[in-house]
Amino acid sequence: MKTLINLIALTFLSLASTAQTTDIKEIVKKADEKLRGTSSIGEVTMTIQRPSWERTLSMKNWTLGTEYSLILITAPAKEKGQVFLKRESEMWNWLPSIDRMIKIPPSMMMQSWMGSDFTNDDLVKESSIVKDYTHKLIGKETIENYPCYKVELIPLEDAPVVWGKIYMWISQKEFLWLKAEFFDEDGFLVNTEILTDVKKMDDRIIPTRMEMIPADKEGHKTIMTFDNIDFEVPIKDSFFSIQNMKRIR
């Protein structure tokens, strides 16, 4: 009888653990989809801050699911017309000033994007925080008056990811992604991402300002602001082509 009770208890704990894992993964998925949408078209301003200088980039971006992303630089004049494309597992960069198309290899996904504190991976989301990681609730904290889940993300074996571990803070009620810490494979903090200025964009409430702050570079910061964004727009995967990179305006 005692053995039966212990077996039932172990089964219950196993089912509870599985349910919690599923629930936490669903929370991460909701937060990711809220920012991304199934498709979107937006205008973004990026400001790169350094101890002795500052510069600003303007861009348009188009996304379709997790497989397709296109970014067009619209200002300043020096970078205007550059295009970045992510199509499934490939990433490309069109440089109109020298009439050259460059394929960006997976080994460069951790490289700085346009001299900012965001990586190539951050901008086109080559890896998926839902599919490529395990998810574990490790605590609850309050950020800017939002009670949040603190979630630990550990990459799956052989997953095409650049981070060794991620901590995410997601608001419990609204599923807002409000903060993230990115660690390398040795467990050292590399970047902290802080998301603020929550407001309505199109059909949803989302943070519209992202700050990426490197851990080991004092006075360095990159701020990305969503100026305008429309979600769930009709857009075909054929839009995200190498040929279209040269035509897009």
N, C-alpha and C positions, 0 to 999 in steps of 0.2 A: 504493500500500500504506500509506504514511504517513498519507494522508488518511483511509483506511478506519479505521486504528487510532485516529486523533483523533476520528473520528465515533463509534466505539464507546465511547471514553473519555467523551465528552461525554454520550452517551446514558446510560451507567452513572451519571455524576454527577447527571444530571437525575432518574433513577429513585431514586437514593439520597436526594436532596433531597426528593422527593415522599414517599418512605417516612418520612423523619424528620418532615416536617410532619404526616403522618397519625398517626404515633406520638405526637407531642407533643399534638396535639388530643385523642387518645384518653386521654392521661394527665389532661388538664384535665377531660375529660368524666367520668372515673372519680372524680376528686376532688370534683367538683360533685355527682354523683349519690350519692356516699357521704354527703354532708351533707344532701342534699335528699330522696333516695329518690323512688320513683315517686309515693308519697303518704305523708303523715305527720300525726300529731296530737301536739301537745306543749304543755308548760307552761314558760314562760320568765320569768326575772327580769332586769330591766334597771336598772342603777344609773348615774345621770348624776352625774358628779363635776365640781365647779367649785372655784376657789380658795377661795370663801367659803361654799359650801353643797353639799349633796348630796341627791338624792331618788331614790326607787326606785319602779319600776312593775312590776306583775305582769300576765301576759297568757297567754291560750291562743291557739294558732295551728293552723290546718288548711291543708294544701297538697295539691294534685293536679297532678303534673307541673310544667311551667314556666308553665302558663297560668292556674292558679287558686291563690289564696291568700286566707285570711281570718284576721284578728287581732282578738281580743276583749280589751279592757283589763279586768282584774278587780280592780285596786287601783292607787292609793289611791281613796278614795271620790269625790274631785273628778272624776277621769277615768273612774271605773268605768262600764262599759256602752258606751263608745265602740267602734266597730267600723270596721275598715279592710278593704276588699275589692279584690282585683285579679282581674279576669275578662278574660282574653285581653289586649286592648290598653287596657282601661279600669281606672281606679282610683277608688274611692268611699270616703267617710268619713261614718258615721252618728253624729250627736251627739244622744243621747236627752235631754240636759238642755234643749235648745232645740227638740227635735223637728224636726231639720233634716238632710237628706241633701245632701252636697256632693260634686260630681264634681271630682276633682283632675286638672287638665290636665297634659299632658306637660311644659309649661314649668316645673312645680313639682316635678318628680321629683328635682331637686338640693336642694330645700329640706329643712331639718332636720325629722326625724320626732319629734314630741312633745317638742321642745326638746333632743333628744339630738344626738350627733355622727354618728349614722346618718342617711342620707337616706331619702326616700320610696322611692327605687329600691333601696337596700340591703335594706329590709324586705320588699318584695314582689317583688324581682328582676324588674323590668319588662324589663330587658335580659338577654340570655343570654350568659354568658361563653364558651359553646361555639359558638353560632350566629352571634353578632354581631361576633366578633373573629378575626383571624389569630393563630396561635400559633407562637412561635419559642423554641427552647432557647438561652439566652444564657449559661448557666453552671451550676455545681453548688456548693452550699454546705451546711454543716451547721447545723441549728437544733435546739437542745435535744437533742443527740445523735442526731438524725434526719438522715441524708444526704438532701439535697433537690435536686430540679431547680429551677432558677430560669428561669421562663418569661415571655417578654414578650408581652403581648396588645395588638394594635393594632386599633382598630375598622375594620370594613369600611365602604366608602363608602356613605353614606346609611343606615347602621345606626342604629336608635333608641336610642343610648347617651348617657350623660352624661359619660363619661370619655374623655380624649384618649389615655390609655395606662394599662395596668395591669401591674405586676410581681407574679407569684405564685411562692411557694415551696411545692412539693409533695413530700412524702417519697417516695423512690424505691421503697421496698418496699411500704408500706402505702397509698400514694396519699392521705395526709392533707394537707389544705389547712392550712398552718401559719402563713402570713404573706402579706400582700398590701400593695402600695403603689399608691395611686390618684393619677393625675396629671390636671391639667386640659388643655385644648386647647393651651395655650401651653407645656406641658411642666413646669409647676411642681407639686411634690408637695403634695397637698391632705390626704390621710388615710393613716395606716398602720394596718392591721388585724393584730392578733396573736392567734393561736388556740392555746390551751394546755389543760391539764387533760384529757389524753387518757384516756378510759375507755370501758367498754362501755355502750352505750345500745341497748336492745332487742337486735337481732341483729347489731350492728356496733360496731367500735371507732372513735370519732370524738373530735375536740376538743370539749369541752363549755363552754368559756369563750372569749368573743371580746372583745377590747378594740379600740375604735376611737379613735385618737388623732389629732386635727387637727395639722397641721404648724405652723400659725401662731398657735396659741392655747395659751400656756403654762398648765399646770395644768388643762387641759380633757381629759376622758376619759369614754368611755361603756363600761360593762362589761355584756355580755349573757351570761347563764348558762342553759344548758339544764338545767332541774330534772328533766324527764322527757320522753321522746319515744318514740313507737311508729311504726315504719315499715311501709310496704306494707299499710296498713289499707284496708278496703273503704269507699270514699267516692265518691259520684257528683258529676258536674259541676253537677247541679241544686242541690246543697247551697250552691254559691257564687253565690247570687242576692241581688239587692237586697232582695227580700222577706224572705229569711232573716236579713239583717243586723239587722232589727228584732226578730227572735224569739230569736236565739241567746243562750244563757246559759252 
